[in-house]
Amino acid sequence: DQQVKQNSPSLSVQEGRISILNCDYTNSMFDYFLWYKKYPAEGPTFLISISSIKDKNEDGRFTVFLNKSAKHLSLHIVPSQPGDSAVYFCAASVMDSNYQLIWGAGTKLIIKP
Amino acid sequence: EPEVTQTPSHQVTQMGQEVILRCVPISNHLYFYWYRQILGQKVEFLVSFYNNEISEKSEIFDDQFSVERPDGSNFTLKIRSTKLEDSAMYFCASRRGQGPDTQYFGPGTRLTVL
């Protein structure tokens, strides 16, 4: 039951360019979406979130876009920096489920110098 | 900056033994969660806890699991009789209040069942 999908296991981007990470979901009841960054042997670190009533949220170098009709969201990182190399997880939640997070499989982002 | 802490960072146990994983959520948070990630797999929800009771649990969270908030600061996950397949990273998370907001995660406990 893959309600949240990240179809790219890995992505390699040149330093200074834009990184675009994608996420698709199937459950139309999801009303809150989050992106987390994770280094090996550490817990997920919150990056940015978006409510289903919005289609864009920006925080510094990070922007999340939500396309509800396509059930798709994306995380844009610009410019990409070496410290951005990590695994990025998309997660979604539903109010009625006490906001338990349903996770994608993650995308490993590698920033090349 | 407040953070969620977890102890121990690594726990090794024999199959059939009981383990208790400990978490200290962020102090003004009201909702608490446990997740786990088996090596190479997705992060999976286990249980949510609010107002001193379980508010939601997954199919994974069977009778061998229990959670407790014994003293108003710690939040514990007990596994009564560990199995090999319980080996995973266990993450605690907390969030402040009602409505959609961010869950903040601890660094995790790596549980190895031999």
Interface residues (C-beta under 8 A of the other chain):
Chain A: D31 Y32 L34 Y36 A41 E42 G43 P44 T45 F46 S49 S51 F89 A91 S93 M95 S97 N98 Y99 Q100 L101 I102 W103 G104 A105 G106
Chain B: V4 Q6 Y31 Y33 Y35 K42 V43 E44 F45 S48 Y50 S55 E56 S58 F91 A93 R95 G99 P100 D101 T102 Q103 Y104 F105 G106 P107 G108 R110
